[in-house]
Amino acid sequence: MLKTPQETASILQSLNLSLFVREYQSLAEKGESAGWSHIQYLHELATLEQEYRQQRRVDRLLQMAKLPHDKHLKDFDVNRIPNLSFSLLERLRAGHFIDQCQNIIAFGNPGTGKTHLSIALAREWCLMGRKILYQTTATLVQDLLIAKRDLKLKDMIKKLDKYEVLIIDDLSYIPFDRSETDVLFTLLSERYERRSLMVTSNLPFSGWQQIFKDEMTTAAAIDRLVHHSVILELNAPSFRVEQASHQKKSAESNVVPKEKAA
């Protein structure tokens, strides 16, 4: 019995083949004109469905990552940073370190591109199908404290475990008291050798006692992060300061001097 387009669409919809529903008729017309076989037609339709699903997955991963800005790796000026190479960034972009549960730690003065780099890399990893979460240290610590207060800290850490890379941006944030230090240290310990972290900080390791308060906790935190890690030192002048300086010079050069009074 000949099926109506509505019946066919209903069957495809029930199988969750949403792109099939949208494209099967127009692609059939194209296939007839091109002389496709039934197998070639099915292959073309299945390929479209696969690409559509992959794009939807990437869109969901990007949304899940909570990236605050749309930063791209191609816009990161590697040449500004001594000892940072395109080959190293490409290796990090490929994401092999994620499968080895390694970490990335990026140091540098404010304005050197640490946040840009972390967001751009996160975007690349999402495009590859990786589950990533971006958090500022301040937001993450407050969420951990709330979970601890509600006796759900273990549940929250388990929830964070589904992310292959957790980005903790701006670890130079100084906790107000020991309770904040404790929850942050607990998270670092739980992810050790199990999941990857990317941490950015304005403070070198020598200044981390300001964060973790005592030498023993500081040493333990650094040990867990550094044991399996890639350390990036973004030692360069502030990009924002340089940009502001260039804009000022450009504006001054465009000023037309007033004519002297006769």
C-alpha positions in Angstrom: 0.0 0.0 0.0 1.3 3.4 -1.0 2.2 5.5 2.1 1.4 9.3 2.2 4.2 11.7 3.0 2.5 12.4 6.3 2.7 8.8 7.3 6.3 8.5 6.3 7.2 11.6 8.2 5.4 10.3 11.3 7.4 7.1 11.2 10.7 8.9 10.7 9.8 11.3 13.6 9.0 8.4 15.9 12.5 7.0 15.1 14.0 10.5 16.0 15.3 11.0 12.4 14.4 14.7 12.4 16.7 15.5 9.5 15.2 12.7 7.4 11.8 14.2 7.9 13.0 17.6 6.6 15.2 16.4 3.7 14.0 13.0 2.4 11.7 14.3 -0.2 13.9 17.0 -1.7 16.9 14.7 -1.6 14.8 12.0 -3.4 14.1 14.5 -6.2 17.8 15.4 -6.4 18.7 11.7 -6.5 16.2 11.0 -9.3 17.7 13.8 -11.4 21.2 12.6 -10.8 20.4 9.0 -11.4 21.3 7.8 -7.9 20.7 4.2 -6.8 18.6 3.5 -3.8 21.8 2.7 -1.8 23.4 6.0 -2.8 20.3 7.9 -1.9 20.2 6.2 1.5 23.9 6.9 2.0 23.4 10.6 1.2 20.5 10.9 3.5 22.2 9.1 6.4 25.3 11.3 6.0 23.2 14.4 6.3 21.6 13.0 9.5 25.0 12.2 10.9 26.4 15.7 10.3 23.3 17.2 11.7 23.5 15.2 14.9 27.2 16.0 15.3 26.5 19.7 15.0 23.7 19.5 17.5 26.1 17.7 19.9 28.7 20.4 19.5 26.1 23.1 20.1 25.1 21.4 23.3 28.7 21.0 24.5 29.4 24.6 23.8 26.3 25.6 25.8 27.2 23.2 28.6 30.8 24.6 28.8 29.4 28.1 29.9 32.2 30.0 28.0 31.8 33.7 28.9 33.1 35.0 25.5 33.5 33.7 22.0 37.3 33.5 21.8 39.1 31.7 19.0 42.6 30.1 19.0 43.4 31.7 15.6 43.1 35.2 17.3 45.6 34.4 20.0 48.9 36.1 19.2 51.4 33.4 20.0 54.3 35.7 18.9 53.8 38.0 21.9 54.6 35.2 24.3 58.3 34.1 24.7 58.8 30.3 24.7 55.2 29.6 23.6 55.1 27.9 20.2 52.4 27.0 17.7 53.4 23.4 17.9 52.7 23.3 21.7 49.3 25.0 21.3 48.5 22.5 18.5 49.4 19.6 20.8 47.2 21.1 23.6 44.4 21.7 21.1 44.5 18.1 20.0 43.5 17.1 23.6 45.6 14.0 24.0 46.5 15.2 27.5 42.8 14.8 28.5 42.9 11.0 28.0 46.0 10.9 30.2 44.3 13.0 32.9 46.9 15.7 32.7 46.5 19.3 33.7 47.4 22.7 32.1 48.6 25.5 34.4 48.9 29.0 32.8 50.7 31.7 34.7 51.1 35.3 33.7 50.5 39.0 34.5 47.0 40.4 34.0 46.3 41.1 30.3 48.6 38.4 28.9 45.8 36.3 27.4 45.3 33.5 30.0 41.5 33.7 29.9 41.5 34.1 26.1 43.7 31.0 25.7 41.6 28.9 28.2 38.3 29.8 26.4 39.8 29.3 22.9 41.2 25.9 23.9 37.9 24.9 25.5 36.0 25.8 22.4 38.4 23.6 20.3 37.8 20.7 22.7 34.1 21.1 22.5 34.3 21.0 18.7 36.0 17.6 19.1 33.2 16.3 21.3 34.8 16.8 24.7 32.8 17.8 27.8 34.3 21.0 29.2 33.2 23.4 32.0 34.6 26.9 32.5 34.3 28.5 35.9 36.0 31.5 37.6 37.6 30.5 40.9 35.3 32.9 42.8 32.1 31.4 41.4 33.3 27.8 41.7 34.3 28.2 45.4 31.0 29.8 46.3 29.1 27.0 44.6 31.2 24.4 46.5 30.6 26.2 49.8 26.8 26.1 49.2 27.0 22.4 48.3 29.0 21.8 51.5 26.5 23.7 53.6 23.6 21.7 52.1 25.6 18.4 52.7 25.9 17.9 48.9 29.6 18.5 48.4 30.2 14.9 47.3 27.3 15.1 44.9 28.6 18.3 43.4 32.1 16.9 42.9 30.6 13.8 41.3 28.6 16.1 39.0 31.8 18.0 38.0 33.4 14.6 37.3 31.4 14.3 34.1 33.4 17.1 32.6 36.7 15.9 31.0 38.3 19.3 31.6 37.3 21.7 34.4 38.7 25.2 33.7 39.4 27.2 36.9 40.1 30.8 35.8 41.9 33.3 37.9 43.2 31.3 40.9 44.8 34.5 42.2 41.4 35.0 43.8 42.1 35.1 47.5 39.7 33.0 49.7 38.3 34.8 52.7 38.6 32.0 55.2 39.8 28.4 55.6 36.4 26.9 54.6 36.9 28.2 51.1 40.4 26.8 51.0 39.1 23.4 52.2 36.5 23.0 49.5 38.8 24.0 46.7 41.5 21.7 48.0 39.0 18.8 48.2 38.0 19.4 44.6 41.6 19.4 43.4 42.3 16.2 45.4 39.2 14.4 44.0 40.2 15.2 40.4 43.8 14.2 40.8 44.8 11.5 38.3 41.1 11.1 37.4 40.1 14.1 35.4 42.0 17.1 33.8 42.1 20.7 35.0 43.1 23.9 33.3 44.1 26.5 35.9 45.0 30.1 35.2 46.6 32.4 37.8 48.4 35.8 38.1 50.3 34.3 41.0 53.4 32.1 40.6 53.6 29.0 42.8 55.7 31.0 45.3 52.6 33.1 46.0 50.1 30.3 46.4 50.3 30.3 50.2 48.2 33.5 50.0 45.5 31.2 48.6 45.9 28.0 50.7 47.0 29.7 53.9 49.5 27.2 55.2 52.6 25.6 53.8 51.5 22.0 54.0 48.2 22.5 52.1 49.9 24.8 49.6 52.6 22.2 48.9 50.0 19.4 48.6 47.8 21.4 46.2 50.8 22.3 44.0 52.0 18.7 44.1 48.6 17.4 42.8 48.4 19.9 40.1 52.0 19.7 38.8 52.5 16.0 39.0 50.9 15.5 35.5 50.8 18.9 33.9 51.9 21.2 31.2 53.0 24.6 32.5 52.5 27.7 30.4 54.3 30.9 31.4 52.7 33.8 29.6 55.4 36.4 30.3 54.6 39.4 28.2 53.4 43.0 28.6 49.6 43.4 29.1 47.8 43.2 25.8 45.2 45.6 27.1 47.8 48.1 28.2 49.6 47.9 24.8 46.3 48.3 22.9 45.3 51.3 25.0 48.7 52.9 24.4 48.5 52.3 20.6 45.0 53.8 20.5 46.2 56.9 22.5 49.2 57.4 20.1 46.9 56.9 17.1 44.4 59.5 18.4 47.2 61.9 19.2 48.7 61.6 15.7 45.3 62.3 14.1 44.8 65.6 16.1 45.0 68.6 13.7 47.0 71.4 15.4 45.1 74.6 15.8 46.3 77.5 13.6 48.2 80.1 15.4 46.4 83.4 16.0 47.4 86.1 13.6 
